[in-house]
Amino acid sequence: MKKITCFILSAILTSAALHAVNPPDQFAFVTFVSTGEQERSVRAMIKSIRENAGEYNNCKIYVVLTQPDEITGSSLAGESVELLRPEMDTVFLNYPLAVKAFAASQVEQLVKGKIQTLVWLDPGVMVLDSPEDLDLKGRYDVSLRPVSLVNNIGLSAGIEPNDYWSPIYKANTLNYKTVQTIETVVDAVQIQPYYNCEIYSVDPALGLCREWEAQLSELLRDESYQQNACTTPLRRLFLHQAVLSGIVASRVKASRIKALPLTCSYPFNQHDQLAEEKKVSTLNELSAVIFDYAWSSNPMWMEKIRIDEPLRSWLSDTYLEYMQ
């Protein structure tokens, strides 16, 4: 009887262990494509996940095609890659990066109750090693990092919200006197919650992206707010980030926010601006890098940061494929 009990217990523990180390069951990626250049970038991103992400390499990848009649995404088709048409008012396609909130919300609803971690990657992001830092594993609700720069958008600690932030704070019942401050990555300024959303992860069960879509929609439809508060290109460009930041600050306890390290969200184009202690010596140290538009705008990008083999050859081959 004792032997049978031990055998059953061993089987249960083995089954639990196998499930625990099977990320594809609880982990998925999402991104979007609006242009031909982005399609080429996402094709390279998918390759980077499949070949570099370790135990996460077979996870489902969702790609929201914002212009499916023009950019079909046919080059992205493959096993465990799902191409989706957007479920959103097309008016939002004309607002800088607003589509990110709607794409994330759409996929969040698809995977809700099925997985624990939904990872957003912007086009232009490459996975170079296991993205384990993004895995919430049921212990966290989100994983993300502060913005790189204040950019005249972020609010200093203790400063009352201005016309831009005021409706965001109101919608999320935030108190500027008590919100937890964070430090920007590049210019190292203490600010009220303002997070980067080029790479982040969320637990779909919480509906944070659905709320992001709802709040951003309201602000985009508010003609007075658009005319009086979104008066600069940067204010328009980063509105989606500001709204998500307010939602995270309001709905996620500090203990449930997993700090995403720079090694899993490295801002390639801002490498030269980083403090020396934050700079990496080689790209080989990173699990995810934000190239943004470096591949299309800087033909000498491979000389910016040292890349050791075998990663150097892999990136060179992948870049040549991207250029075709």
Stockholm file with secondary structure:
# STOCKHOLM 1.0

chainA/1-324         MKKITCFILSAILTSAALHAVNPPDQFAFVTFVSTGEQERSVRAMIKSIRENAGEYNNCKIYVVLTQPDEITGSSLAGESVELLRPEMDTVFLNYPLAVKAFAASQVEQLVKGKIQTLVWLDPGVMVLDSPEDLDLKGRYDVSLRPVSLVNNIGLSAGIEPNDYWSPIYKANTLNYKTVQTIETVVDAVQIQPYYNCEIYSVDPALGLCREWEAQLSELLRDESYQQNACTTPLRRLFLHQAVLSGIVASRVKASRIKALPLTCSYPFNQHDQLAEEKKVSTLNELSAVIFDYAWSSNPMWMEKIRIDEPLRSWLSDTYLEYMQ
#=GR chainA/1-324 SS CHHHHHHHHHHHHHHHHHHHTCGGGTEEEEEEECSHHHHHHHHHHHHHHHHHSGGGTTCEEEEEESSTTTCCCGGGCCTTEEEECCCSCGGGGGSTTTHHHHHHHHHHHHHTTTCSEEEEECTTEEECSCCGGGCCTTTCSEEECBCSCCTTTSCBTTCCCCTTTHHHHHHTTCCTTTSCCEECSSSCCEESSCBCCSEEEECGGGCHHHHHHHHHHHHHHCHHHHHHTCCSHHHHHTHHHHHHHHHHHHHSCGGGEEECCGGGSEEGGGGGGSCGGGCCSBGGGCSEEECTTHHHHCTTGGGTSBCCTTHHHHHHHHHHHHHC
#=GC SS_cons         CHHHHHHHHHHHHHHHHHHHTCGGGTEEEEEEECSHHHHHHHHHHHHHHHHHSGGGTTCEEEEEESSTTTCCCGGGCCTTEEEECCCSCGGGGGSTTTHHHHHHHHHHHHHTTTCSEEEEECTTEEECSCCGGGCCTTTCSEEECBCSCCTTTSCBTTCCCCTTTHHHHHHTTCCTTTSCCEECSSSCCEESSCBCCSEEEECGGGCHHHHHHHHHHHHHHCHHHHHHTCCSHHHHHTHHHHHHHHHHHHHSCGGGEEECCGGGSEEGGGGGGSCGGGCCSBGGGCSEEECTTHHHHCTTGGGTSBCCTTHHHHHHHHHHHHHC
//
